[in-house]
Amino acid sequence: MQRWEACRERFRAIGVRLVAISADTVAEAARMRERHGFEMTLLSDESLSVIDLYHLRHERNVTPTRGLIRPLAVPATILIGTDGVVKWIDRSSDFRTRSSPDHVLAAVGDALADHL
């Protein structure tokens, strides 16, 4: 998430707001935000309801947390327009791999060009 935070101003300049959603608790997300000085919005989806809405639950990969085995979310980047419609989604096939900010910026540019 540090690389996203480092590119925050580039996204802000084109009108994109960065929001990260994870299965972490609200307290865990707050600690991460404070520890790393993130300005982006961090949302907790401990129940996995949003993760499931986008079919991003990775059943075969789990992490032991707080004495529980919790499923991981598939890393994904979703571009949602101001109309609430998903414009683009990049879903990783490997839970260790994330989209690069440059790849996402290019997709945002393409999505914006389609609406000109």
N, C-alpha and C positions, 0 to 999 in steps of 0.2 A: 504494500500500500504506500510505501515511501515514494515509489516512482510515480504513483498517481498524484500524490500530494505535491511532488516536485513539478508536475505539469499542470497543476490546478489553474494557474493564471492563463495558460494557453487555452484551456477549455472555457474558462470564464469569459475570455475575450470574444469567443464565438457564441456565447449564450448558453453553454452547457454547464449544468450543475452536477457535480459528482456526488453520488450517494453509494455507500457500501453497505451491503446487507449480509449478515452472517448468522449462524446458529448460536453465537455467543449470547450470554445473558446481557441485560442492560448494564449491569455492574462491570462485566468483563469488557464490554465495548467502551464504557466510560474510562476504564483504566487504560485501555490501549490508546484511546484518543489523548488522554493526559500524558501518558508515558512518551508518546511519539510526537506530541504537539500537532496532531492532525487538525486541520480546519474543516475538512470535508465532513459531511453528515455520516455518522455511523449508526445503523439501525440494527436492532436485535430481532431475530426471527427464531427464537428458541424453540417454538412449536413447529417450525419448518413449514408454516402455512404458505408463505410467499415463495419459498424454495420449491414447495410442491406445486404451487400454482403454475410455475414456469417449467415444471418437470426437471428440476435440477438436483434432486436427491440422488446421491451416489450410494446405493445400498451396499455395495461390496467394499467400500472403503469407509472405515469408521475410526473414531479417535476416542481414546479413554479420557474422559474429562469428569472431574468431580466424582470419581468412583463409578461413573456410568459409561457405557459404550454408546456414543452418539454418532449417527450417520453424518458424513460430510456432504457439503454441497459441491456440485460440479462447478468449477470456476467458469463464470460466464460474464460477459459484458453485454448489457442491454441498453439500447438507445430508445428512449420513450419520448415521443413528441409532446408538445404542449397540449395536444388534443387527447393525450392518454393512450395513443396507439403505438404499439411496438413498431419501430421503423427498421431496426436491425438488431440481430443477436449473434454473438460469437460465443459458442459453447465449446469448451475444451474437452478433448477426449481423455486427457490425463489430468488428474486432480492436482498435480504438481506444476502444471503449466498455466500461465495466465496470458491474456492478450497484452500486447505491448501498447503503450500510449500512442505511439506513432500509427499503429495499425487502426486503433480506434479513431484517432483524429482524421485519418483518411476516410473511414467509413462515415463519420459525421459530415465531412465535406461532401461526400457523394450524396448523402441523404438530404443535405441542405440544397445542393445543386438541383436535385429532382423537384424541389418545390419552388424554384425560381421561374 
